[in-house]
Amino acid sequence: MSDPVLGATDSEIAYTKINLALHVRKRLPNSYHSIETIFAFIDTGDLISVQPDESVTLAISGPFAQGLSKTDNLVVQAAKRLADISNVKLGARLHLDKRLPVASGIGGGSADAAATLRLLNRFWGLDHSIAALAEIAGPLGADVPACVVSQTCRGIGIGHDLVRIPDDDLRDCTALLINPLVPVSTADIFAAWDGVDRGALESGPVIPVAQNGRNDLQKPAIALVPILIDVLQLLEECQPVIARMSGSGATCFALFDSLAAAENAEQQCVRAMDGIWTLIGQFR
């Protein structure tokens, strides 16, 4: 293990997560749910940076920094967990540039924690593999291992069991994300799920599987956040390859077969609805 260079700064993107489909199969006694999902990631998101320090500290800035804790934060938890497991005595002055809405179904704190693990693994010279980091990430949250990998994969169980899947058809698409800037509680949305198992995900190429799939949390989310009906209708009117809510919401996404089509759709949606957040990205 090599010590970080004094004054050096390194950074890592917390890639935005999209659930192309999310089938909830059953409730588990540990408060989690058994799911089947397709995780996909686009090439932008929050940004974590680090400089040497004697202890682990966190500063937060960016358009969605307000109200976030600098101590009770998954970034700090991830850093301390990695240090404990790796027997690291070094510190880290971490900075989170919070560019994505909070509680929005696109990774958020899970992606930030995952990026912190990747960043400090490199910064502290630990040389853990991505698979090892994903294993370390497990106790931090259901989505954190997938966010460590940040590649298209199928997630089962509570989302920790990951299988990489071919995504050539997905890489031809551009994603448009829209959030009505209404935070939603993942726990509340899962609690509102009706408990009906509507069946497994299909197998095959990513796009057809996603198109034939569903998000079982979309209906309970709409019941709690009715504006999602308008968001999804707007996206459907833009004639995407697929439009759906991601995760537990409230971010919705649409896939288009070109960047120009996504940009045109974004302009159309911004003209039609006030107060929305949008993001366009390419898949990793």
Backbone as JSON, one array per atom type, in Angstrom:
{
  "sequence": "MSDPVLGATDSEIAYTKINLALHVRKRLPNSYHSIETIFAFIDTGDLISVQPDESVTLAISGPFAQGLSKTDNLVVQAAKRLADISNVKLGARLHLDKRLPVASGIGGGSADAAATLRLLNRFWGLDHSIAALAEIAGPLGADVPACVVSQTCRGIGIGHDLVRIPDDDLRDCTALLINPLVPVSTADIFAAWDGVDRGALESGPVIPVAQNGRNDLQKPAIALVPILIDVLQLLEECQPVIARMSGSGATCFALFDSLAAAENAEQQCVRAMDGIWTLIGQFR",
  "N": [[0.85, -1.2, 0.0], [0.6, 2.16, -0.94], [1.29, 5.48, 0.2], [-0.93, 8.3, -0.16], [-0.11, 11.06, -2.29], [1.04, 14.08, -0.95], [-1.12, 16.79, -1.03], [-2.2, 16.03, -3.41], [-5.01, 15.57, -5.61], [-7.76, 13.53, -6.33], [-10.48, 12.12, -8.21], [-13.83, 10.8, -8.72], [-16.55, 9.69, -10.64], [-19.89, 9.34, -9.6], [-21.81, 7.23, -10.95], [-24.91, 7.59, -12.64], [-27.69, 5.64, -11.85], [-30.04, 3.54, -13.5], [-33.04, 1.75, -13.29], [-33.99, -0.37, -15.58], [-36.0, -2.21, -15.7], [-38.02, -3.44, -13.04], [-38.89, -5.91, -11.08], [-40.79, -6.8, -8.41], [-40.79, -9.45, -6.24], [-41.34, -10.67, -3.74], [-41.99, -9.96, -0.23], [-39.51, -9.84, 2.29], [-38.5, -11.21, 5.49], [-36.61, -9.57, 6.7], [-37.09, -6.93, 6.23], [-36.3, -6.19, 3.73], [-36.85, -6.71, 0.15], [-37.42, -9.32, -2.21], [-36.21, -9.13, -5.41], [-36.15, -8.72, -9.02], [-34.17, -7.2, -11.34], [-33.02, -4.95, -13.93], [-30.13, -3.35, -13.95], [-28.77, -0.35, -15.19], [-26.37, 2.07, -16.31], [-25.58, 5.49, -16.69], [-23.28, 7.89, -18.14], [-22.67, 10.01, -16.42], [-23.03, 11.93, -13.36], [-23.14, 12.44, -9.77], [-20.15, 13.84, -8.24], [-17.29, 12.69, -6.63], [-14.52, 13.77, -4.82], [-11.12, 13.73, -3.55], [-8.62, 14.48, -1.1], [-5.47, 14.14, 0.67], [-5.65, 13.58, 4.22], [-5.71, 13.63, 7.83], [-7.8, 12.36, 9.02], [-11.05, 10.96, 8.25], [-13.08, 13.08, 6.52], [-15.88, 15.05, 5.33], [-17.03, 17.29, 2.89], [-19.72, 19.05, 1.35], [-21.13, 20.2, -1.66], [-22.87, 21.82, -4.39], [-25.86, 21.69, -6.52], [-27.81, 20.18, -5.19], [-27.13, 19.96, -2.53], [-28.2, 20.91, -0.16], [-29.33, 20.27, 3.09], [-28.17, 17.77, 3.36], [-26.38, 15.48, 5.39], [-23.1, 15.8, 6.75], [-21.86, 14.0, 8.28], [-23.47, 11.72, 9.05], [-23.6, 10.06, 6.58], [-23.64, 8.18, 3.58], [-21.29, 8.26, 2.1], [-19.26, 8.81, 3.98], [-19.64, 6.58, 5.61], [-18.97, 4.54, 3.8], [-16.27, 5.1, 3.32], [-15.13, 4.71, 5.88], [-15.76, 2.05, 6.32], [-14.29, 0.76, 4.3], [-11.71, 1.48, 5.12], [-11.57, 0.2, 7.63], [-11.86, -2.55, 6.96], [-9.67, -2.88, 5.32], [-7.59, -2.31, 6.95], [-6.54, 0.29, 7.06], [-4.81, 3.17, 8.01], [-4.85, 5.71, 7.17], [-6.24, 8.97, 6.41], [-8.87, 10.87, 4.77], [-9.82, 13.61, 2.95], [-12.78, 14.24, 1.87], [-14.9, 15.3, -0.81], [-18.14, 15.98, -1.87], [-19.79, 16.65, -4.76], [-22.88, 17.39, -5.27], [-24.92, 16.64, -7.67], [-27.18, 15.37, -8.56], [-30.72, 14.93, -7.97], [-31.96, 14.36, -4.63], [-33.14, 11.34, -3.08], [-34.37, 10.03, -5.34], [-34.47, 7.76, -6.93], [-32.4, 7.04, -8.64], [-29.94, 6.06, -7.86], [-28.24, 7.92, -6.28], [-27.36, 8.29, -2.95], [-26.37, 5.68, -2.81], [-24.86, 5.38, -5.17], [-22.99, 7.37, -4.66], [-21.67, 6.31, -2.4], [-20.61, 4.02, -3.58], [-18.89, 5.13, -5.52], [-17.11, 6.35, -3.79], [-15.87, 4.12, -2.62], [-14.54, 3.04, -4.89], [-12.87, 5.2, -5.49], [-11.29, 5.64, -3.13], [-10.1, 3.17, -2.92], [-8.29, 3.3, -4.99], [-6.92, 5.68, -4.31], [-5.84, 5.18, -1.82], [-4.18, 3.16, -2.52], [-4.95, 0.4, -2.49], [-5.73, -1.74, -4.12], [-7.92, -3.51, -4.36], [-10.09, -5.7, -6.14], [-12.85, -4.95, -8.42], [-14.92, -6.75, -7.96], [-14.35, -7.5, -5.33], [-14.69, -5.05, -4.03], [-17.42, -4.69, -4.47], [-18.39, -6.73, -2.87], [-17.57, -5.8, -0.36], [-19.21, -3.62, -0.26], [-21.77, -4.51, 0.32], [-23.16, -4.37, 2.98], [-23.8, -1.68, 3.02], [-26.04, -1.02, 1.58], [-28.83, -1.95, -0.55], [-28.53, -1.33, -3.29], [-25.87, -0.63, -3.56], [-23.69, -2.47, -4.2], [-24.22, -3.0, -6.98], [-23.92, -0.4, -7.96], [-21.22, -0.05, -7.48], [-20.11, -1.72, -9.43], [-21.24, -0.58, -11.74], [-22.02, -1.18, -14.39], [-24.04, -2.58, -17.01], [-26.26, -4.9, -15.71], [-27.96, -7.79, -14.43], [-29.87, -7.88, -11.52], [-30.61, -9.8, -8.69], [-32.28, -11.39, -5.86], [-31.92, -9.32, -3.1], [-30.92, -7.51, -4.7], [-28.23, -7.67, -4.6], [-27.05, -9.89, -5.81], [-25.44, -10.23, -8.68], [-25.35, -10.34, -12.22], [-23.52, -9.88, -15.03], [-24.67, -8.69, -18.16], [-25.01, -8.88, -21.75], [-25.05, -5.8, -23.56], [-25.2, -4.54, -26.04], [-27.29, -3.54, -27.66], [-28.36, -1.6, -26.0], [-26.37, 0.31, -25.84], [-26.62, 1.77, -28.11], [-28.52, 3.6, -27.55], [-29.76, 6.73, -26.19], [-30.27, 8.24, -23.05], [-32.89, 10.02, -21.48], [-33.61, 11.7, -18.57], [-36.1, 12.64, -16.25], [-37.12, 14.49, -13.47], [-39.59, 15.47, -11.19], [-38.84, 16.98, -9.07], [-39.74, 16.18, -6.6], [-39.13, 14.68, -3.69], [-39.06, 11.21, -2.8], [-39.76, 8.59, -0.5], [-38.01, 5.63, -0.36], [-38.64, 3.5, 1.35], [-41.34, 4.05, 1.93], [-42.52, 3.73, -0.58], [-42.01, 1.02, -1.22], [-43.43, -0.08, 0.91], [-45.99, 0.5, 0.11], [-46.4, -1.19, -2.01], [-48.4, -3.72, -3.46], [-47.97, -6.38, -2.89], [-48.34, -8.43, -4.72], [-47.03, -10.95, -6.72], [-46.02, -10.6, -9.88], [-44.6, -12.01, -11.69], [-41.55, -13.23, -13.33], [-38.59, -11.63, -14.73], [-37.92, -11.69, -18.23], [-35.52, -13.46, -20.31], [-32.74, -12.55, -22.44], [-31.87, -10.15, -25.06], [-31.17, -6.82, -23.86], [-32.9, -4.54, -24.38], [-35.45, -5.57, -25.51], [-36.16, -7.21, -23.3], [-36.43, -5.31, -21.27], [-38.5, -3.77, -22.37], [-40.61, -5.59, -22.32], [-40.84, -5.95, -19.7], [-41.48, -4.48, -16.46], [-42.05, -1.92, -13.95], [-42.68, -2.59, -10.8], [-43.0, -0.84, -8.74], [-43.96, 1.44, -9.75], [-46.74, 1.96, -9.89], [-47.58, 2.19, -7.08], [-45.97, 4.41, -6.5], [-47.01, 6.41, -8.14], [-49.48, 6.7, -6.93], [-48.77, 7.98, -4.59], [-47.35, 10.16, -5.54], [-48.78, 11.9, -7.64], [-48.09, 13.55, -9.83], [-46.35, 12.16, -11.37], [-47.76, 10.82, -13.31], [-48.19, 12.79, -15.26], [-45.54, 13.32, -16.0], [-44.69, 10.86, -17.1], [-46.52, 10.62, -19.18], [-45.78, 12.8, -20.76], [-43.23, 11.95, -21.57], [-43.88, 9.64, -23.03], [-45.26, 10.78, -25.15], [-43.2, 11.69, -26.66], [-42.36, 9.62, -28.16], [-40.52, 7.43, -27.41], [-38.08, 4.7, -27.24], [-38.54, 3.26, -24.96], [-40.29, 4.13, -21.99], [-40.33, 4.85, -18.54], [-40.64, 4.67, -14.94], [-37.82, 4.96, -12.76], [-36.39, 2.79, -10.36], [-37.55, 3.45, -7.1], [-38.61, 5.85, -7.72], [-38.63, 9.52, -7.67], [-37.77, 9.83, -10.27], [-38.17, 9.6, -13.74], [-37.54, 7.89, -16.85], [-36.6, 7.93, -20.32], [-35.74, 6.19, -23.26], [-33.98, 6.83, -26.22], [-33.29, 6.56, -29.76], [-31.26, 8.15, -30.67], [-28.99, 10.87, -29.92], [-29.89, 13.38, -30.74], [-32.68, 12.99, -30.86], [-33.23, 12.6, -28.15], [-32.48, 15.09, -27.12], [-34.32, 16.76, -28.41], [-36.66, 15.78, -27.26], [-36.23, 16.47, -24.6], [-36.32, 19.29, -24.74], [-38.98, 19.6, -25.52], [-40.32, 18.58, -23.27], [-39.47, 20.33, -21.23], [-40.62, 22.7, -22.1], [-43.27, 22.05, -21.74], [-43.71, 21.49, -19.05], [-43.28, 23.02, -15.95], [-40.61, 23.55, -13.57], [-39.1, 21.15, -13.52], [-36.43, 18.77, -13.31], [-33.87, 17.81, -15.53], [-31.86, 15.42, -17.32], [-29.49, 14.3, -19.65], [-27.89, 11.44, -20.94], [-25.33, 9.11, -21.97], [-25.08, 5.54, -22.2], [-22.94, 3.53, -20.19]],
  "CA": [[0.0, 0.0, 0.0], [1.38, 3.38, -1.04], [0.63, 6.64, 0.77], [-1.32, 9.34, -1.11], [0.84, 12.16, -2.45], [0.59, 15.27, -0.25], [-1.67, 17.84, -1.88], [-2.8, 15.47, -4.64], [-6.46, 15.44, -5.64], [-8.29, 12.54, -7.25], [-11.94, 12.21, -8.23], [-14.54, 9.66, -9.29], [-17.97, 9.94, -10.92], [-20.91, 8.43, -9.05], [-22.61, 7.09, -12.16], [-26.36, 7.57, -12.45], [-28.3, 4.31, -12.01], [-31.42, 3.42, -13.98], [-33.64, 0.42, -13.31], [-34.75, -0.49, -16.83], [-37.18, -2.95, -15.25], [-37.9, -3.76, -11.62], [-39.96, -6.82, -10.68], [-40.76, -7.12, -6.99], [-41.33, -10.8, -6.18], [-41.94, -10.95, -2.42], [-41.43, -9.3, 0.94], [-38.65, -10.7, 3.11], [-38.66, -10.9, 6.92], [-35.6, -8.61, 7.17], [-37.55, -5.62, 5.74], [-35.97, -6.06, 2.31], [-37.73, -7.4, -0.79], [-36.79, -10.1, -3.27], [-36.49, -8.43, -6.66], [-35.38, -8.97, -10.23], [-34.06, -5.89, -11.98], [-31.92, -4.68, -14.85], [-29.41, -2.12, -13.65], [-27.96, 0.25, -16.24], [-25.71, 3.27, -15.78], [-25.16, 6.47, -17.68], [-21.9, 8.32, -17.99], [-22.53, 11.22, -15.62], [-23.67, 11.83, -12.06], [-22.44, 13.19, -8.74], [-18.7, 13.72, -8.31], [-16.57, 12.58, -5.36], [-13.08, 14.04, -4.93], [-10.42, 13.44, -2.29], [-7.25, 14.91, -0.84], [-4.98, 13.52, 1.9], [-5.98, 14.19, 5.5], [-5.4, 12.75, 8.94], [-9.01, 11.61, 9.35], [-12.06, 10.99, 7.19], [-14.01, 14.2, 6.62], [-16.68, 15.23, 4.12], [-17.67, 18.56, 2.56], [-20.73, 18.84, 0.32], [-21.58, 21.37, -2.39], [-23.63, 21.44, -5.56], [-27.25, 22.15, -6.54], [-28.69, 19.39, -4.31], [-26.39, 19.73, -1.29], [-28.92, 21.39, 1.01], [-29.96, 19.31, 3.98], [-27.43, 16.52, 3.47], [-25.48, 15.39, 6.53], [-21.68, 15.57, 6.45], [-21.36, 12.95, 9.17], [-24.31, 10.55, 8.83], [-23.69, 10.05, 5.12], [-23.1, 6.92, 3.04], [-19.91, 8.49, 1.67], [-18.4, 8.62, 5.16], [-19.76, 5.18, 6.01], [-18.2, 3.73, 2.84], [-14.84, 5.34, 3.56], [-14.72, 4.09, 7.14], [-15.84, 0.6, 6.16], [-13.14, 0.33, 3.52], [-10.52, 1.63, 5.96], [-11.57, -0.84, 8.66], [-11.64, -3.86, 6.35], [-8.34, -2.91, 4.7], [-6.61, -1.94, 7.98], [-5.93, 1.54, 6.61], [-4.71, 4.19, 9.07], [-4.83, 7.01, 6.5], [-7.49, 9.68, 6.35], [-9.29, 11.32, 3.44], [-10.68, 14.8, 2.93], [-13.67, 13.96, 0.76], [-15.84, 16.34, -1.22], [-19.23, 15.5, -2.7], [-20.49, 17.61, -5.6], [-24.19, 16.73, -5.37], [-25.54, 17.13, -8.9], [-28.43, 14.64, -8.8], [-31.72, 15.1, -6.91], [-31.93, 13.42, -3.51], [-34.31, 10.47, -2.96], [-34.94, 10.16, -6.68], [-34.55, 6.49, -7.63], [-31.33, 6.88, -9.65], [-28.65, 5.75, -7.24], [-28.07, 8.87, -5.18], [-26.38, 7.95, -1.93], [-25.74, 4.39, -3.13], [-23.82, 5.64, -6.17], [-21.94, 8.14, -3.99], [-20.9, 5.37, -1.59], [-19.86, 3.15, -4.5], [-17.79, 5.93, -6.08], [-16.13, 6.54, -2.71], [-15.08, 2.89, -2.51], [-13.62, 2.96, -6.04], [-11.9, 6.29, -5.4], [-10.32, 5.42, -2.06], [-9.33, 1.97, -3.28], [-7.19, 3.8, -5.82], [-6.19, 6.75, -3.62], [-5.07, 4.56, -0.74], [-3.33, 2.12, -3.09], [-5.36, -0.88, -1.9], [-5.73, -2.76, -5.18], [-9.04, -4.45, -4.34], [-10.81, -5.84, -7.41], [-14.22, -4.45, -8.39], [-15.74, -7.77, -7.31], [-14.1, -7.41, -3.89], [-15.33, -3.82, -3.56], [-18.86, -4.95, -4.45], [-18.64, -7.54, -1.67], [-17.41, -4.89, 0.77], [-20.31, -2.65, -0.3], [-23.05, -5.12, 0.63], [-23.9, -3.85, 4.14], [-24.1, -0.25, 2.88], [-27.34, -0.83, 0.97], [-29.19, -2.94, -1.57], [-28.06, -0.94, -4.62], [-24.48, -0.19, -3.58], [-22.82, -3.35, -5.0], [-24.44, -2.74, -8.41], [-23.34, 0.9, -8.27], [-19.76, -0.25, -7.55], [-19.81, -2.28, -10.76], [-21.65, 0.48, -12.69], [-22.16, -1.73, -15.74], [-25.34, -3.21, -17.18], [-26.3, -6.23, -15.11], [-29.22, -8.24, -13.83], [-29.75, -8.02, -10.09], [-31.65, -10.62, -8.08], [-32.24, -11.35, -4.4], [-32.24, -7.94, -2.73], [-30.18, -6.7, -5.65], [-26.79, -7.91, -4.42], [-26.58, -10.96, -6.68], [-25.31, -9.53, -9.96], [-24.86, -11.07, -13.39], [-23.32, -8.98, -16.16], [-25.4, -9.12, -19.34], [-24.66, -8.12, -22.96], [-25.88, -4.6, -23.69], [-24.88, -3.84, -27.29], [-28.45, -2.79, -28.13], [-28.55, -0.46, -25.11], [-25.34, 1.32, -26.1], [-27.07, 2.59, -29.23], [-29.58, 4.49, -27.06], [-29.48, 7.86, -25.3], [-31.28, 8.31, -21.99], [-33.38, 11.3, -20.95], [-34.18, 11.55, -17.24], [-36.89, 13.77, -15.76], [-37.57, 14.39, -12.09], [-40.43, 16.63, -10.87], [-38.29, 17.59, -7.85], [-40.52, 15.73, -5.44], [-38.43, 13.52, -3.11], [-39.91, 10.12, -2.33], [-39.12, 7.64, 0.42], [-37.97, 4.26, -0.86], [-39.38, 2.65, 2.3], [-42.78, 4.28, 1.77], [-42.97, 3.17, -1.86], [-42.04, -0.43, -1.06], [-44.52, -0.42, 1.83], [-47.26, 0.64, -0.61], [-46.53, -2.26, -3.0], [-49.57, -4.54, -3.1], [-47.58, -7.73, -2.5], [-48.66, -9.4, -5.76], [-45.93, -11.35, -7.58], [-46.51, -10.61, -11.26], [-43.76, -12.84, -12.54], [-40.12, -12.99, -13.48], [-38.05, -11.0, -15.93], [-37.53, -12.58, -19.32], [-34.1, -13.49, -20.67], [-32.49, -12.14, -23.81], [-31.29, -8.81, -25.23], [-31.62, -5.9, -22.82], [-34.02, -3.67, -24.75], [-36.71, -6.3, -25.49], [-36.49, -7.66, -21.95], [-36.93, -4.13, -20.56], [-39.81, -3.39, -22.93], [-41.6, -6.57, -21.89], [-40.86, -5.94, -18.24], [-42.3, -3.46, -15.79], [-41.58, -1.48, -12.64], [-43.78, -2.86, -9.89], [-43.13, 0.27, -7.8], [-44.47, 2.63, -10.45], [-48.13, 2.22, -9.51], [-47.65, 2.8, -5.75], [-45.34, 5.73, -6.51], [-47.98, 7.34, -8.74], [-50.52, 6.95, -5.93], [-48.22, 8.92, -3.62], [-46.84, 11.34, -6.26], [-49.59, 11.86, -8.87], [-47.49, 14.28, -10.94], [-45.63, 11.2, -12.2], [-48.61, 10.52, -14.47], [-47.91, 13.8, -16.27], [-44.17, 13.13, -16.48], [-44.65, 9.68, -17.97], [-47.28, 10.93, -20.39], [-44.92, 13.67, -21.57], [-42.18, 11.14, -22.18], [-44.51, 8.76, -24.03], [-45.61, 11.59, -26.32], [-41.97, 11.91, -27.43], [-42.16, 8.38, -28.92], [-39.24, 6.79, -27.07], [-37.97, 3.24, -27.31], [-39.2, 2.84, -23.73], [-40.39, 5.15, -20.95], [-40.72, 4.17, -17.3], [-40.05, 5.2, -13.72], [-36.64, 4.23, -12.28], [-36.34, 2.48, -8.94], [-38.75, 3.83, -6.34], [-39.01, 7.17, -8.16], [-39.63, 9.93, -8.65], [-37.2, 10.05, -11.59], [-38.61, 8.77, -14.86], [-36.56, 7.91, -17.94], [-36.99, 7.48, -21.65], [-34.61, 5.86, -24.12], [-34.16, 7.25, -27.61], [-32.29, 5.93, -30.62], [-30.21, 9.1, -31.03], [-28.82, 12.02, -29.03], [-30.76, 14.45, -31.23], [-34.05, 12.7, -30.44], [-33.3, 12.85, -26.71], [-32.43, 16.54, -26.91], [-35.62, 17.31, -28.83], [-37.64, 15.4, -26.25], [-35.96, 17.29, -23.42], [-36.85, 20.63, -25.0], [-40.44, 19.48, -25.53], [-40.79, 18.38, -21.9], [-39.22, 21.56, -20.47], [-41.64, 23.68, -22.52], [-44.6, 21.62, -21.32], [-43.85, 21.34, -17.59], [-42.39, 23.87, -15.16], [-40.02, 23.06, -12.33], [-38.57, 19.79, -13.6], [-34.99, 18.56, -13.51], [-33.63, 16.88, -16.62], [-30.48, 15.0, -17.56], [-29.28, 13.43, -20.81], [-26.63, 10.72, -20.81], [-25.05, 7.89, -22.74], [-24.84, 4.38, -21.34], [-21.55, 3.09, -20.03]],
  "C": [[0.88, 1.24, 0.0], [0.59, 4.55, -0.47], [0.23, 7.62, -0.32], [-0.28, 10.46, -1.14], [0.26, 13.4, -1.79], [0.1, 16.32, -1.23], [-2.36, 17.32, -3.13], [-4.32, 15.39, -4.49], [-6.85, 14.4, -6.67], [-9.8, 12.62, -7.18], [-12.53, 11.01, -8.94], [-16.0, 10.05, -9.49], [-18.82, 8.88, -10.23], [-21.96, 8.26, -10.14], [-24.1, 6.92, -11.84], [-26.92, 6.19, -12.78], [-29.7, 4.43, -12.58], [-31.84, 1.96, -13.83], [-34.49, 0.32, -14.58], [-36.03, -1.29, -16.62], [-36.94, -3.32, -13.8], [-39.11, -4.58, -11.2], [-39.79, -7.15, -9.2], [-41.48, -8.45, -6.81], [-41.97, -11.12, -4.83], [-41.26, -10.11, -1.35], [-40.6, -10.31, 1.74], [-38.77, -10.29, 4.57], [-37.68, -9.87, 7.46], [-35.87, -7.19, 6.7], [-37.12, -5.32, 4.31], [-37.02, -6.79, 1.46], [-36.89, -8.21, -1.77], [-37.2, -9.48, -4.6], [-35.74, -9.08, -7.82], [-35.35, -7.65, -10.98], [-32.96, -5.9, -13.02], [-31.35, -3.33, -14.47], [-28.68, -1.65, -14.9], [-27.45, 1.59, -15.73], [-25.33, 4.2, -16.91], [-23.9, 7.18, -17.21], [-21.69, 9.61, -17.2], [-23.27, 11.03, -14.31], [-23.02, 12.76, -11.06], [-20.93, 12.98, -8.91], [-18.12, 13.69, -6.9], [-15.1, 12.88, -5.62], [-12.45, 13.89, -3.55], [-9.04, 14.06, -2.29], [-6.79, 14.23, 0.45], [-5.43, 14.3, 3.14], [-5.68, 13.18, 6.59], [-6.59, 11.9, 9.35], [-9.97, 11.69, 8.16], [-13.03, 12.13, 7.45], [-14.74, 14.36, 5.29], [-17.2, 16.66, 4.05], [-18.63, 18.31, 1.4], [-21.09, 20.18, -0.32], [-22.43, 20.88, -3.56], [-25.1, 21.81, -5.43], [-28.19, 21.39, -5.61], [-28.01, 19.06, -2.98], [-27.2, 20.04, -0.04], [-29.57, 20.26, 1.79], [-29.22, 18.0, 4.13], [-26.46, 16.57, 4.64], [-24.05, 15.14, 6.09], [-21.1, 14.46, 7.31], [-22.14, 11.65, 8.99], [-24.62, 10.43, 7.34], [-23.06, 8.76, 4.61], [-21.67, 7.08, 2.52], [-18.95, 8.24, 2.82], [-18.45, 7.16, 5.62], [-18.94, 4.27, 5.1], [-16.71, 3.87, 3.09], [-14.37, 4.62, 4.81], [-14.79, 2.57, 7.05], [-14.64, 0.07, 5.37], [-11.85, 0.42, 4.34], [-10.43, 0.52, 7.0], [-11.22, -2.2, 8.06], [-10.22, -3.98, 5.83], [-7.23, -2.55, 5.67], [-5.82, -0.71, 7.57], [-5.93, 2.53, 7.77], [-4.7, 5.6, 8.48], [-6.21, 7.66, 6.57], [-7.83, 10.06, 4.92], [-10.19, 12.53, 3.61], [-11.55, 14.7, 1.68], [-14.57, 15.16, 0.46], [-16.86, 15.74, -2.17], [-19.86, 16.68, -3.43], [-21.82, 16.96, -5.96], [-24.97, 17.33, -6.53], [-26.89, 16.49, -9.2], [-29.42, 14.89, -7.66], [-31.62, 14.0, -5.86], [-33.23, 12.61, -3.5], [-35.07, 10.42, -4.28], [-34.92, 8.88, -7.5], [-33.48, 6.24, -8.67], [-29.96, 6.68, -9.01], [-28.37, 6.62, -6.04], [-26.98, 8.48, -4.22], [-25.68, 6.63, -2.19], [-24.61, 4.58, -4.14], [-22.67, 6.44, -5.56], [-21.05, 7.23, -3.14], [-20.03, 4.49, -2.47], [-18.67, 3.88, -5.1], [-16.7, 6.16, -5.04], [-15.25, 5.31, -2.55], [-14.09, 2.77, -3.66], [-12.5, 3.99, -5.91], [-10.85, 6.01, -4.33], [-9.53, 4.14, -2.25], [-8.1, 2.36, -4.09], [-6.3, 4.77, -5.04], [-5.31, 6.2, -2.5], [-4.17, 3.43, -1.23], [-3.66, 0.73, -2.61], [-5.42, -2.03, -2.89], [-6.78, -3.84, -4.99], [-9.63, -4.53, -5.75], [-12.2, -5.22, -7.28], [-15.14, -5.46, -7.71], [-15.57, -7.72, -5.79], [-14.75, -6.17, -3.3], [-16.85, -3.99, -3.49], [-19.24, -5.78, -3.22], [-18.56, -6.68, -0.42], [-18.63, -3.97, 0.89], [-21.63, -3.2, 0.22], [-23.79, -4.52, 1.81], [-24.3, -2.38, 4.01], [-25.46, 0.0, 2.23], [-27.56, -1.76, -0.2], [-28.61, -2.62, -2.94], [-26.56, -0.68, -4.7], [-23.56, -1.15, -4.34], [-22.98, -3.13, -6.51], [-23.82, -1.42, -8.82], [-21.81, 0.85, -8.26], [-19.38, -0.74, -8.93], [-20.11, -1.26, -11.84], [-21.6, 0.03, -14.14], [-23.51, -2.43, -15.81], [-25.33, -4.63, -16.61], [-27.72, -6.51, -14.6], [-28.97, -8.42, -12.34], [-30.91, -8.84, -9.55], [-31.43, -10.65, -6.57], [-32.7, -9.97, -3.95], [-31.55, -6.95, -3.67], [-28.69, -6.9, -5.59], [-26.23, -8.95, -5.39], [-26.62, -10.45, -8.12], [-24.76, -10.43, -11.04], [-24.74, -10.07, -14.54], [-24.03, -9.55, -17.38], [-24.98, -8.28, -20.55], [-25.6, -6.93, -23.15], [-25.58, -3.82, -24.97], [-26.06, -3.01, -27.79], [-28.69, -1.54, -27.28], [-27.58, 0.66, -25.43], [-25.67, 2.19, -27.31], [-28.1, 3.64, -28.81], [-29.0, 5.64, -26.24], [-30.62, 7.97, -24.3], [-31.62, 9.76, -21.67], [-34.04, 11.0, -19.61], [-34.94, 12.82, -16.87], [-37.32, 13.49, -14.33], [-38.39, 15.64, -11.76], [-40.01, 17.35, -9.6], [-39.21, 17.39, -6.65], [-39.78, 14.53, -4.86], [-39.42, 12.48, -2.64], [-39.1, 9.19, -1.45], [-39.18, 6.24, -0.18], [-38.79, 3.33, 0.04], [-40.89, 2.8, 2.13], [-43.31, 3.64, 0.49], [-43.03, 1.65, -1.77], [-43.18, -0.86, -0.15], [-45.88, -0.37, 1.14], [-47.44, -0.39, -1.71], [-47.59, -3.25, -2.54], [-49.24, -5.99, -2.76], [-47.86, -8.8, -3.54], [-47.42, -9.68, -6.61], [-46.45, -11.5, -9.01], [-45.56, -11.3, -12.23], [-42.36, -12.33, -12.77], [-39.81, -12.16, -14.72], [-37.77, -12.06, -16.98], [-36.01, -12.6, -19.45], [-33.95, -13.04, -22.12], [-31.86, -10.77, -23.88], [-31.95, -7.79, -24.31], [-32.88, -5.14, -23.21], [-35.35, -4.44, -24.79], [-37.13, -6.78, -24.1], [-37.05, -6.49, -21.14], [-38.31, -3.74, -21.06], [-40.92, -4.32, -22.46], [-41.71, -6.67, -20.37], [-41.72, -4.81, -17.7], [-41.52, -2.95, -14.58], [-42.74, -1.61, -11.68], [-43.97, -1.76, -8.84], [-43.75, 1.5, -8.44], [-45.89, 2.96, -10.0], [-48.23, 2.78, -8.1], [-47.01, 4.18, -5.68], [-46.29, 6.77, -7.08], [-49.07, 7.68, -7.73], [-50.05, 7.99, -4.9], [-47.77, 10.23, -4.26], [-47.56, 11.41, -7.61], [-48.98, 12.58, -10.06], [-46.7, 13.36, -11.86], [-46.45, 10.79, -13.42], [-48.31, 11.5, -15.6], [-46.51, 13.64, -16.86], [-44.1, 11.97, -17.47], [-45.41, 9.91, -19.26], [-46.48, 11.82, -21.32], [-43.87, 12.86, -22.31], [-42.74, 10.23, -23.27], [-44.85, 9.53, -25.3], [-44.4, 11.87, -27.21], [-41.55, 10.67, -28.22], [-40.78, 7.74, -28.67], [-39.25, 5.3, -27.36], [-38.68, 2.62, -26.11], [-39.24, 4.03, -22.79], [-40.93, 4.5, -19.69], [-40.15, 4.95, -16.12], [-38.85, 4.35, -13.34], [-36.72, 4.0, -10.78], [-37.65, 2.78, -8.25], [-39.21, 5.24, -6.69], [-38.35, 8.28, -7.34], [-39.04, 10.2, -10.04], [-37.78, 9.06, -12.59], [-37.6, 8.91, -15.99], [-37.23, 7.52, -19.24], [-35.72, 7.23, -22.45], [-34.96, 6.23, -25.55], [-33.03, 6.69, -28.45], [-31.23, 6.89, -31.12], [-30.15, 10.21, -29.99], [-29.76, 13.15, -29.44], [-32.2, 14.24, -30.79], [-34.24, 12.96, -28.96], [-33.31, 14.35, -26.41], [-33.74, 17.21, -27.32], [-36.71, 17.0, -27.8], [-37.47, 16.23, -24.98], [-36.55, 18.69, -23.6], [-38.38, 20.62, -24.95], [-40.99, 19.37, -24.11], [-40.6, 19.65, -21.06], [-40.24, 22.64, -20.83], [-43.01, 23.34, -21.92], [-44.79, 21.61, -19.81], [-42.82, 22.19, -16.87], [-41.77, 23.08, -14.01], [-39.52, 21.64, -12.36], [-37.05, 19.83, -13.75], [-34.81, 17.55, -14.62], [-32.14, 16.56, -16.75], [-30.47, 14.09, -18.77], [-27.93, 12.74, -20.65], [-26.55, 9.52, -21.74], [-24.77, 6.74, -21.78], [-23.38, 3.98, -21.34], [-21.37, 1.69, -20.61]]
}
